[in-house]
Each structure stands twice: as structure tokens, then as C-alpha cells.
Amino acid sequence: MKFIVDAQLPRLLAIRLHELGHDARHTLDLAAGNRTPDSTIATMADSDGAVVITKDTDFLDSHIISGQPARLLLVSTGNISNRQLLTLFEIHIHRIAACFSQACLVELTQSSLIVHA
């Protein structure tokens, strides 16, 4: 699965997703880095068939209003350590990937994975 990890999340998440066998890039690795506009990130993700991983509700609003990005993983964990975040992804990555075969919006919380219809 392909992912673009947004700026508020650690680059280490993209690295760990890659180690788990996924194609993952962090916004820091894009030409404009963390200054890349959300609309550009959404367009890139959609053209590459990637899921945007973000904590930014601006992406959620855009997804709901205009369908961009087409696939979105909203991280709603509140403030947790990077280690806790990576552990959540390690535990749920197979379910996350499976969810995107049937849904376009998935939410990861500290205690669950929510598939939005």
C-alpha cells in the first residue's frame, strides 16, 4: 500500500511503514518539504493511489467536501509518544490496509480503528 505521511506526524512513521513493506513518503521528502500545500499533497496522493495519513482536520474537511484526498487515514490519538504511535501502526497496519479495500476514510484512535462509510 502507498502512503504519504503529513507534516504533524514523525518521519519515523514513514520509515517504519516502509520497513513493514509499504511504500511510504513523508512530506519532508517532497520538493517543498513540510511547506507543501495540502492541495498538492492530496493531488499527489490521488495520482499515485496513495493514502494520506494526517492529524490535520483540514484534510478531513477537504475529503468530505471535495473528495480530495480520495483516501484518508485520520490519526485521532491526541498527544502520544512517537513510540506509542509506531506501536499502534504496527498492531493495526494489516487491518488498515484491509479497510481501504472497502472504505475511503479510516480513523485511528488510541483504542480502535474506525471505518467511516
N, CA, C and O atoms as a MOPAC input file, in Angstrom:
PM7 MOZYME 1SCF
protein

 N      0.84300 1    -1.16700 1     0.00000 1
 C      0.00000 1     0.00000 1     0.00000 1
 C      0.89600 1     1.24100 1     0.00000 1
 O      2.00500 1     1.21500 1     0.53400 1
 N      0.41000 1     2.31500 1    -0.59800 1
 C      1.15500 1     3.56600 1    -0.66000 1
 C      0.58000 1     4.57400 1     0.32800 1
 O     -0.63500 1     4.69800 1     0.48500 1
 N      1.48800 1     5.28900 1     0.98900 1
 C      1.09700 1     6.30100 1     1.96500 1
 C      1.91800 1     7.57100 1     1.78000 1
 O      3.08500 1     7.51900 1     1.38900 1
 N      1.29200 1     8.71300 1     2.06800 1
 C      2.00000 1     9.97100 1     2.25900 1
 C      1.71100 1    10.41200 1     3.67900 1
 O      0.55200 1    10.60700 1     4.04500 1
 N      2.75300 1    10.57200 1     4.48300 1
 C      2.62800 1    10.94600 1     5.88600 1
 C      2.76300 1    12.46000 1     5.99100 1
 O      3.75900 1    13.03400 1     5.55200 1
 N      1.76300 1    13.09600 1     6.56800 1
 C      1.71700 1    14.55200 1     6.66400 1
 C      2.66700 1    15.08600 1     7.73700 1
 O      3.19000 1    14.34000 1     8.56500 1
 N      2.86700 1    16.38700 1     7.69200 1
 C      3.89500 1    17.08500 1     8.47100 1
 C      3.79000 1    16.93600 1     9.98600 1
 O      4.81700 1    16.90500 1    10.66500 1
 N      2.56500 1    16.84200 1    10.54300 1
 C      2.48200 1    16.79800 1    12.00800 1
 C      2.85200 1    15.44200 1    12.58200 1
 O      2.94600 1    15.28000 1    13.79800 1
 N      3.05900 1    14.48400 1    11.72000 1
 C      3.45200 1    13.14400 1    12.15500 1
 C      4.94000 1    12.94200 1    11.88700 1
 O      5.48900 1    13.55000 1    10.96700 1
 N      5.59300 1    12.10600 1    12.66900 1
 C      7.04600 1    11.96900 1    12.53700 1
 C      7.47100 1    11.24200 1    11.26300 1
 O      6.78700 1    10.33100 1    10.79600 1
 N      8.60100 1    11.65600 1    10.71500 1
 C      9.18700 1    10.98300 1     9.55800 1
 C      9.41100 1     9.50400 1     9.87300 1
 O      9.34800 1     8.65200 1     8.98700 1
 N      9.66900 1     9.21800 1    11.13300 1
 C      9.89000 1     7.84200 1    11.57000 1
 C      8.70000 1     6.93900 1    11.22600 1
 O      8.88500 1     5.73900 1    11.02000 1
 N      7.49900 1     7.48500 1    11.16100 1
 C      6.33300 1     6.69800 1    10.77900 1
 C      6.47000 1     6.21800 1     9.33700 1
 O      6.20400 1     5.05100 1     9.04700 1
 N      6.87600 1     7.09600 1     8.43900 1
 C      7.07500 1     6.69000 1     7.03900 1
 C      8.16400 1     5.62800 1     6.94100 1
 O      8.04000 1     4.67300 1     6.17400 1
 N      9.21500 1     5.79600 1     7.70600 1
 C     10.30800 1     4.82000 1     7.69900 1
 C      9.80000 1     3.46000 1     8.18400 1
 O     10.10300 1     2.42600 1     7.58900 1
 N      9.02000 1     3.47600 1     9.27800 1
 C      8.51000 1     2.21500 1     9.83300 1
 C      7.53000 1     1.55100 1     8.87300 1
 O      7.56500 1     0.33100 1     8.71400 1
 N      6.66200 1     2.32000 1     8.23200 1
 C      5.73500 1     1.75600 1     7.25300 1
 C      6.49600 1     1.11300 1     6.10200 1
 O      6.11000 1     0.05300 1     5.60900 1
 N      7.57500 1     1.75600 1     5.67700 1
 C      8.42600 1     1.18400 1     4.62600 1
 C      9.02900 1    -0.14200 1     5.09100 1
 O      9.06000 1    -1.11400 1     4.33700 1
 N      9.50800 1    -0.17500 1     6.34000 1
 C     10.06200 1    -1.41200 1     6.90600 1
 C      9.01200 1    -2.51600 1     6.96700 1
 O      9.34700 1    -3.69800 1     6.88400 1
 N      7.76000 1    -2.14300 1     7.11100 1
 C      6.66600 1    -3.11800 1     7.16700 1
 C      6.18000 1    -3.52200 1     5.77300 1
 O      5.20400 1    -4.26100 1     5.64000 1
 N      6.86400 1    -3.03500 1     4.74000 1
 C      6.56700 1    -3.46300 1     3.38100 1
 C      5.68700 1    -2.54100 1     2.56500 1
 O      5.18700 1    -2.93900 1     1.51300 1
 N      5.48700 1    -1.32400 1     3.02400 1
 C      4.63000 1    -0.37200 1     2.31200 1
 C      5.46900 1     0.73300 1     1.68300 1
 O      6.58900 1     1.00800 1     2.11400 1
 N      4.91100 1     1.35000 1     0.66800 1
 C      5.54000 1     2.49600 1     0.01400 1
 C      5.07400 1     3.72900 1     0.77600 1
 O      3.90500 1     4.10700 1     0.69200 1
 N      5.97500 1     4.35400 1     1.51300 1
 C      5.58900 1     5.49400 1     2.34600 1
 C      6.58400 1     6.62800 1     2.21200 1
 O      7.79900 1     6.42700 1     2.24500 1
 N      6.03400 1     7.83600 1     2.05900 1
 C      6.85200 1     9.04400 1     1.99500 1
 C      6.33600 1    10.02400 1     3.03800 1
 O      5.14300 1    10.06900 1     3.33700 1
 N      7.24600 1    10.79500 1     3.57500 1
 C      6.87300 1    11.87500 1     4.48900 1
 C      6.92400 1    13.17600 1     3.69900 1
 O      7.66900 1    13.28900 1     2.72500 1
 N      6.13600 1    14.15100 1     4.11700 1
 C      6.14700 1    15.43500 1     3.41000 1
 C      7.53800 1    16.07400 1     3.40400 1
 O      7.86200 1    16.83800 1     2.49500 1
 N      8.35300 1    15.77000 1     4.39900 1
 C      9.72600 1    16.29800 1     4.40000 1
 C     10.51600 1    15.82700 1     3.17800 1
 O     11.49000 1    16.46400 1     2.77800 1
 N     10.09100 1    14.71100 1     2.59300 1
 C     10.79300 1    14.16200 1     1.44200 1
 C     10.28300 1    14.70600 1     0.11000 1
 O     10.80700 1    14.34600 1    -0.94400 1
 N      9.28000 1    15.55800 1     0.14500 1
 C      8.75800 1    16.18500 1    -1.06600 1
 C      9.59800 1    17.41600 1    -1.38800 1
 O     10.32600 1    17.91500 1    -0.52900 1
 N      9.50100 1    17.90200 1    -2.60700 1
 C     10.33300 1    19.03300 1    -3.05600 1
 C     10.19900 1    20.25400 1    -2.13900 1
 O     11.20000 1    20.89200 1    -1.81100 1
 N      8.97700 1    20.57900 1    -1.72500 1
 C      8.76600 1    21.73900 1    -0.85800 1
 C      8.73700 1    21.34800 1     0.62600 1
 O      8.45900 1    22.18600 1     1.48400 1
 N      9.01900 1    20.10200 1     0.91700 1
 C      9.05700 1    19.64600 1     2.30300 1
 C      7.73800 1    19.86900 1     3.01700 1
 O      6.66500 1    19.69400 1     2.44000 1
 N      7.83100 1    20.25600 1     4.27800 1
 C      6.63200 1    20.47800 1     5.07700 1
 C      5.86000 1    21.73000 1     4.66500 1
 O      4.78900 1    22.00800 1     5.20600 1
 N      6.39700 1    22.48000 1     3.71600 1
 C      5.68300 1    23.65300 1     3.19400 1
 C      4.80300 1    23.29300 1     1.99700 1
 O      4.17200 1    24.16700 1     1.40200 1
 N      4.76100 1    22.01300 1     1.64600 1
 C      3.93300 1    21.56400 1     0.53300 1
 C      2.46400 1    21.81200 1     0.88800 1
 O      1.99500 1    21.35600 1     1.93000 1
 N      1.73900 1    22.53100 1     0.02800 1
 C      0.32700 1    22.80500 1     0.31800 1
 C     -0.49600 1    21.51200 1     0.38900 1
 O     -0.21200 1    20.53800 1    -0.30800 1
 N     -1.51300 1    21.52800 1     1.24200 1
 C     -2.38800 1    20.36300 1     1.37600 1
 C     -2.96600 1    19.93500 1     0.03100 1
 O     -3.07000 1    18.74100 1    -0.25000 1
 N     -3.34000 1    20.89800 1    -0.79400 1
 C     -3.93800 1    20.56500 1    -2.09600 1
 C     -2.94800 1    19.80100 1    -2.98000 1
 O     -3.34000 1    18.90300 1    -3.72500 1
 N     -1.67400 1    20.15800 1    -2.89600 1
 C     -0.64800 1    19.45600 1    -3.66500 1
 C     -0.45700 1    18.04800 1    -3.13600 1
 O     -0.31200 1    17.10300 1    -3.91200 1
 N     -0.45500 1    17.90300 1    -1.81500 1
 C     -0.32800 1    16.57600 1    -1.20100 1
 C     -1.50000 1    15.70200 1    -1.62800 1
 O     -1.30500 1    14.54200 1    -1.99200 1
 N     -2.70700 1    16.24100 1    -1.58600 1
 C     -3.89900 1    15.48100 1    -1.97300 1
 C     -3.83400 1    15.06300 1    -3.43800 1
 O     -4.15300 1    13.92200 1    -3.77300 1
 N     -3.42600 1    15.97400 1    -4.30300 1
 C     -3.31900 1    15.66900 1    -5.73200 1
 C     -2.27300 1    14.58900 1    -5.97700 1
 O     -2.50400 1    13.66400 1    -6.75500 1
 N     -1.12700 1    14.70400 1    -5.31900 1
 C     -0.07100 1    13.68500 1    -5.43900 1
 C     -0.57600 1    12.32400 1    -4.98600 1
 O     -0.39800 1    11.31800 1    -5.67300 1
 N     -1.20800 1    12.31100 1    -3.81900 1
 C     -1.71800 1    11.05100 1    -3.27500 1
 C     -2.71900 1    10.42500 1    -4.23500 1
 O     -2.65300 1     9.22700 1    -4.51000 1
 N     -3.63400 1    11.22200 1    -4.74000 1
 C     -4.65600 1    10.69200 1    -5.63900 1
 C     -4.05100 1    10.16900 1    -6.93700 1
 O     -4.47100 1     9.12400 1    -7.43400 1
 N     -3.08700 1    10.86900 1    -7.48200 1
 C     -2.48400 1    10.40900 1    -8.74100 1
 C     -1.62500 1     9.16600 1    -8.53500 1
 O     -1.44400 1     8.37700 1    -9.46300 1
 N     -1.09100 1     8.98500 1    -7.31900 1
 C     -0.26800 1     7.80600 1    -7.01700 1
 C     -1.07500 1     6.66200 1    -6.40700 1
 O     -0.53700 1     5.57500 1    -6.19700 1
 N     -2.35000 1     6.88900 1    -6.12100 1
 C     -3.16300 1     5.88000 1    -5.44900 1
 C     -2.77100 1     5.69700 1    -3.99200 1
 O     -2.94000 1     4.61800 1    -3.42500 1
 N     -2.24400 1     6.76100 1    -3.38700 1
 C     -1.76300 1     6.70100 1    -2.00400 1
 C     -2.82100 1     7.19200 1    -1.02600 1
 O     -3.74100 1     7.92700 1    -1.38300 1
 N     -2.65700 1     6.76300 1     0.20800 1
 C     -3.48600 1     7.21300 1     1.32700 1
 C     -2.72900 1     8.31900 1     2.04600 1
 O     -1.54400 1     8.15700 1     2.34000 1
 N     -3.37700 1     9.42900 1     2.33400 1
 C     -2.77300 1    10.48300 1     3.14400 1
 C     -3.00900 1    10.12700 1     4.61100 1
 O     -4.14100 1     9.87500 1     5.02300 1
 N     -1.93500 1    10.11100 1     5.38700 1
 C     -2.01800 1     9.89000 1     6.83200 1
 C     -1.79200 1    11.24000 1     7.50000 1
 O     -0.75900 1    11.87500 1     7.28600 1
 N     -2.75400 1    11.68100 1     8.31000 1
 C     -2.66800 1    13.01800 1     8.89000 1
 C     -3.40000 1    13.11400 1    10.22200 1
 O     -4.24500 1    12.28100 1    10.55000 1
 N     -3.05600 1    14.14400 1    10.97700 1
 C     -3.82600 1    14.55600 1    12.14800 1
 C     -4.62400 1    15.82300 1    11.82600 1
 O     -5.45200 1    16.26000 1    12.62500 1
 N     -4.37500 1    16.39600 1    10.67300 1
 C     -4.90500 1    17.69200 1    10.26100 1
 C     -6.36000 1    17.58600 1     9.80800 1
 O     -6.65500 1    16.93100 1     8.80800 1
 N     -7.26000 1    18.22500 1    10.53700 1
 C     -8.67500 1    18.16100 1    10.16200 1
 C     -8.98300 1    18.94100 1     8.88100 1
 O    -10.06600 1    18.78700 1     8.31500 1
 N     -8.05200 1    19.77200 1     8.41800 1
 C     -8.24300 1    20.42300 1     7.11600 1
 C     -8.34400 1    19.37000 1     6.01500 1
 O     -9.13200 1    19.52100 1     5.08100 1
 N     -7.55000 1    18.30500 1     6.12100 1
 C     -7.63900 1    17.21900 1     5.14300 1
 C     -8.99300 1    16.52100 1     5.24700 1
 O     -9.57800 1    16.14100 1     4.23200 1
 N     -9.48500 1    16.35200 1     6.46300 1
 C    -10.79300 1    15.72900 1     6.64900 1
 C    -11.87600 1    16.58000 1     5.98700 1
 O    -12.72600 1    16.05700 1     5.26700 1
 N    -11.84300 1    17.87600 1     6.22900 1
 C    -12.82800 1    18.77700 1     5.61400 1
 C    -12.77200 1    18.68700 1     4.09300 1
 O    -13.80600 1    18.59800 1     3.43200 1
 N    -11.56800 1    18.71100 1     3.54400 1
 C    -11.39600 1    18.63600 1     2.09600 1
 C    -11.90200 1    17.29900 1     1.55100 1
 O    -12.53100 1    17.24500 1     0.49500 1
 N    -11.61900 1    16.23200 1     2.28200 1
 C    -12.07600 1    14.90200 1     1.85400 1
 C    -13.60800 1    14.85300 1     1.81500 1
 O    -14.19300 1    14.33700 1     0.86300 1
 N    -14.23900 1    15.38200 1     2.83700 1
 C    -15.70100 1    15.35500 1     2.91600 1
 C    -16.33900 1    16.27000 1     1.87200 1
 O    -17.31900 1    15.89400 1     1.22700 1
 N    -15.78300 1    17.47000 1     1.70600 1
 C    -16.37900 1    18.46600 1     0.81500 1
 C    -16.09200 1    18.18500 1    -0.65600 1
 O    -16.99600 1    18.23100 1    -1.49100 1
 N    -14.81900 1    17.89200 1    -0.97000 1
 C    -14.46100 1    17.77200 1    -2.38900 1
 C    -13.93400 1    16.39900 1    -2.79900 1
 O    -13.61900 1    16.17100 1    -3.96700 1
 N    -13.83900 1    15.48500 1    -1.83100 1
 C    -13.34200 1    14.14600 1    -2.16600 1
 C    -11.84300 1    14.07600 1    -2.35500 1
 O    -11.32500 1    13.09500 1    -2.88700 1
 N    -11.13500 1    15.12300 1    -1.91600 1
 C     -9.67300 1    15.13100 1    -2.01200 1
 C     -9.06300 1    15.30100 1    -0.64500 1
 O     -9.43600 1    16.22800 1     0.07400 1
 N     -8.16100 1    14.46400 1    -0.26500 1
 C     -7.68000 1    13.30000 1    -0.99100 1
 C     -8.74900 1    12.21200 1    -1.03600 1
 O     -9.64100 1    12.16300 1    -0.19000 1
 N     -8.64300 1    11.35000 1    -2.02700 1
 C     -9.63300 1    10.28800 1    -2.20600 1
 C     -9.60600 1     9.30200 1    -1.04400 1
 O    -10.64700 1     8.77600 1    -0.64900 1
 N     -8.41100 1     9.04800 1    -0.49300 1
 C     -8.28600 1     8.11300 1     0.63100 1
 C     -7.51700 1     8.78900 1     1.75900 1
 O     -6.45400 1     9.37400 1     1.54800 1
 N     -8.08000 1     8.69500 1     2.96000 1
 C     -7.54500 1     9.43400 1     4.09900 1
 C     -7.53600 1     8.56200 1     5.34700 1
 O     -8.53100 1     7.91600 1     5.67800 1
 N     -6.39700 1     8.55400 1     6.03400 1
 C     -6.28200 1     7.92200 1     7.34600 1
 C     -6.08400 1     9.04000 1     8.35800 1
 O     -5.02400 1     9.66300 1     8.41600 1
 N     -7.11400 1     9.28500 1     9.15100 1
 C     -7.08500 1    10.34400 1    10.15100 1
 C     -6.59600 1     9.76500 1    11.47600 1
 O     -7.19700 1     8.83400 1    12.01300 1
 N     -5.51400 1    10.31700 1    11.99400 1
 C     -4.95000 1     9.87900 1    13.26300 1
 C     -5.54200 1    10.76500 1    14.35500 1
 O     -5.23600 1    11.95500 1    14.44500 1
 N     -6.39600 1    10.16100 1    15.18400 1
 C     -7.10000 1    10.88800 1    16.25300 1
 C     -6.70400 1    10.33400 1    17.61000 1
 O     -7.55400 1     9.94300 1    18.41000 1
 N     -5.42700 1    10.30700 1    17.85300 1
 C     -4.90600 1     9.70800 1    19.08400 1
 C     -4.66200 1    10.73000 1    20.17400 1
 O     -4.37500 1    10.35600 1    21.31100 1
 N     -4.76700 1    11.99700 1    19.86200 1
 C     -4.34300 1    13.01500 1    20.81300 1
 C     -2.82400 1    12.98500 1    20.89600 1
 O     -2.16100 1    12.40900 1    20.03400 1
 N     -2.28600 1    13.59400 1    21.91400 1
 C     -0.83200 1    13.63100 1    22.06900 1
 C     -0.34100 1    12.33400 1    22.68700 1
 O     -0.64500 1    12.01700 1    23.83700 1
 N      0.42400 1    11.59300 1    21.89700 1
 C      1.04700 1    10.36200 1    22.37500 1
 C      2.49600 1    10.37900 1    21.91600 1
 O      2.86800 1    11.15500 1    21.03600 1
 N      3.29700 1     9.53500 1    22.50600 1
 C      4.71100 1     9.48100 1    22.11800 1
 C      4.85000 1     8.85000 1    20.73500 1
 O      3.96500 1     8.13200 1    20.27000 1
 N      5.96900 1     9.13000 1    20.09600 1
 C      6.24100 1     8.51000 1    18.80200 1
 C      6.25100 1     6.99200 1    18.92900 1
 O      5.76800 1     6.29400 1    18.03800 1
 N      6.78900 1     6.48400 1    20.01000 1
 C      6.83200 1     5.03000 1    20.23000 1
 C      5.42100 1     4.45700 1    20.28100 1
 O      5.14500 1     3.42600 1    19.66800 1
 N      4.52100 1     5.12900 1    21.01400 1
 C      3.13200 1     4.66800 1    21.08300 1
 C      2.47100 1     4.70900 1    19.70500 1
 O      1.72800 1     3.79600 1    19.34400 1
 N      2.74100 1     5.76500 1    18.93700 1
 C      2.18200 1     5.89200 1    17.59700 1
 C      2.66000 1     4.75500 1    16.69900 1
 O      1.86200 1     4.12600 1    16.00500 1
 N      3.95900 1     4.49700 1    16.71700 1
 C      4.50500 1     3.42400 1    15.89100 1
 C      3.92400 1     2.07400 1    16.29300 1
 O      3.63600 1     1.23900 1    15.43600 1
 N      3.75500 1     1.86300 1    17.58400 1
 C      3.17100 1     0.59900 1    18.06500 1
 C      1.73900 1     0.44700 1    17.56000 1
 O      1.34600 1    -0.64200 1    17.14100 1
 N      0.95400 1     1.52900 1    17.59400 1
 C     -0.41400 1     1.46200 1    17.06800 1
 C     -0.42300 1     1.06000 1    15.60000 1
 O     -1.23600 1     0.23700 1    15.18000 1
 N      0.47500 1     1.63800 1    14.82800 1
 C      0.54400 1     1.28600 1    13.40800 1
 C      1.00900 1    -0.15200 1    13.21700 1
 O      0.48300 1    -0.86100 1    12.36000 1
 N      1.98100 1    -0.58800 1    13.99800 1
 C      2.45100 1    -1.96600 1    13.88600 1
 C      1.32200 1    -2.95200 1    14.18500 1
 O      1.19700 1    -3.97700 1    13.51500 1
 N      0.50800 1    -2.64600 1    15.18300 1
 C     -0.61000 1    -3.51900 1    15.56600 1
 C     -1.69900 1    -3.52700 1    14.49200 1
 O     -2.25700 1    -4.57900 1    14.18100 1
 N     -1.99700 1    -2.36900 1    13.93300 1
 C     -3.17100 1    -2.22400 1    13.07100 1
 C     -2.89200 1    -2.16700 1    11.57100 1
 O     -3.84300 1    -2.08200 1    10.79400 1
 N     -1.65400 1    -2.20800 1    11.13200 1
 C     -1.36400 1    -1.94300 1     9.71700 1
 C     -2.08000 1    -2.90000 1     8.76900 1
 O     -2.53200 1    -2.47700 1     7.70500 1
 N     -2.19300 1    -4.16700 1     9.12200 1
 C     -2.87300 1    -5.10600 1     8.22200 1
 C     -4.36800 1    -4.79600 1     8.13400 1
 O     -4.95700 1    -4.88500 1     7.05600 1
 N     -4.97700 1    -4.43900 1     9.25000 1
 C     -6.39000 1    -4.05300 1     9.24900 1
 C     -6.59400 1    -2.72600 1     8.52500 1
 O     -7.59000 1    -2.54400 1     7.82500 1
 N     -5.65500 1    -1.80300 1     8.69300 1
 C     -5.75100 1    -0.52000 1     7.98900 1
 C     -5.77000 1    -0.76300 1     6.49100 1
 O     -6.62600 1    -0.23700 1     5.77900 1
 N     -4.82200 1    -1.56200 1     6.01200 1
 C     -4.75200 1    -1.85800 1     4.57700 1
 C     -6.03500 1    -2.52700 1     4.09900 1
 O     -6.54500 1    -2.19400 1     3.02900 1
 N     -6.55900 1    -3.46200 1     4.87900 1
 C     -7.79400 1    -4.14600 1     4.50300 1
 C     -8.97800 1    -3.18100 1     4.46500 1
 O     -9.84000 1    -3.29400 1     3.59400 1
 N     -9.02400 1    -2.25300 1     5.38600 1
 C    -10.13000 1    -1.29000 1     5.44000 1
 C    -10.20400 1    -0.45100 1     4.17200 1
 O    -11.29600 1    -0.11500 1     3.71300 1
 N     -9.05900 1    -0.11400 1     3.60500 1
 C     -9.06400 1     0.73700 1     2.41500 1
 C     -9.49400 1    -0.01000 1     1.15700 1
 O     -9.63600 1     0.60500 1     0.10000 1
 N     -9.70100 1    -1.31600 1     1.24700 1
 C    -10.27300 1    -2.03300 1     0.11200 1
 C    -11.78400 1    -1.81700 1     0.05600 1
 O    -12.41400 1    -2.09200 1    -0.96600 1
 N    -12.37100 1    -1.32200 1     1.15900 1
 C    -13.81200 1    -1.11200 1     1.19200 1
 C    -14.23700 1     0.29000 1     1.61700 1
 O    -15.42200 1     0.61600 1     1.55200 1
 N    -13.29900 1     1.12200 1     2.04900 1
 C    -13.64600 1     2.46700 1     2.52000 1
 C    -12.58500 1     3.46400 1     2.08700 1
 O    -11.46400 1     3.09200 1     1.74100 1
 N    -12.95600 1     4.73300 1     2.11300 1
 C    -12.03100 1     5.80200 1     1.72500 1
 C    -11.57200 1     6.63900 1     2.91200 1
 O    -10.63500 1     7.42900 1     2.79900 1
 N    -12.23800 1     6.46300 1     4.04800 1
 C    -11.90400 1     7.24200 1     5.23700 1
 C    -11.83500 1     6.30700 1     6.43800 1
 O    -12.82000 1     5.67000 1     6.81200 1
 N    -10.64800 1     6.24400 1     7.03000 1
 C    -10.42000 1     5.40100 1     8.19300 1
 C     -9.81100 1     6.28400 1     9.27100 1
 O     -9.00900 1     7.17300 1     8.98500 1
 N    -10.20000 1     6.02600 1    10.50800 1
 C     -9.71000 1     6.81000 1    11.63700 1
 C     -9.04100 1     5.88800 1    12.64100 1
 O     -9.59900 1     4.86100 1    13.02600 1
 N     -7.84900 1     6.26200 1    13.05700 1
 C     -7.10200 1     5.50900 1    14.05600 1
 C     -7.12000 1     6.28500 1    15.36200 1
 O     -6.67100 1     7.43000 1    15.42100 1
 N     -7.64800 1     5.65100 1    16.41700 1
 C     -7.63300 1     6.24900 1    17.74900 1
 C     -6.70100 1     5.40700 1    18.61300 1
 O     -6.13800 1     4.41900 1    18.14100 1
 N     -6.54000 1     5.79000 1    19.86100 1
 C     -5.67800 1     5.00000 1    20.74200 1
 C     -6.25700 1     3.62200 1    21.03400 1
 O     -5.52200 1     2.69100 1    21.36300 1
 N     -7.57400 1     3.49300 1    20.91300 1
 C     -8.19700 1     2.22400 1    21.27900 1
 C     -8.88800 1     1.49400 1    20.14000 1
 O     -9.32100 1     0.35600 1    20.32100 1
 N     -9.00600 1     2.11800 1    18.96600 1
 C     -9.74500 1     1.44800 1    17.89700 1
 C     -9.39100 1     1.96900 1    16.52000 1
 O     -8.69600 1     2.97000 1    16.34900 1
 N     -9.90600 1     1.23900 1    15.55000 1
 C     -9.81300 1     1.62000 1    14.15500 1
 C    -11.25600 1     1.77900 1    13.68100 1
 O    -12.03900 1     0.83200 1    13.75100 1
 N    -11.61000 1     2.96800 1    13.20100 1
 C    -12.99100 1     3.28300 1    12.81700 1
 C    -13.04500 1     3.44600 1    11.31000 1
 O    -12.31500 1     4.25200 1    10.73400 1
 N    -13.91500 1     2.67300 1    10.67700 1
 C    -14.13200 1     2.78500 1     9.24500 1
 C    -15.37000 1     3.65300 1     9.04000 1
 O    -16.45800 1     3.32300 1     9.51100 1
 N    -15.19000 1     4.77000 1     8.33000 1
 C    -16.31100 1     5.68400 1     8.06000 1
 C    -16.87400 1     5.36500 1     6.68800 1
 O    -16.13900 1     5.25700 1     5.70700 1
 N    -18.18900 1     5.21700 1     6.63600 1
 C    -18.85300 1     4.89800 1     5.36400 1
 C    -18.96300 1     6.13200 1     4.50400 1
 O    -19.49200 1     6.06600 1     3.39400 1

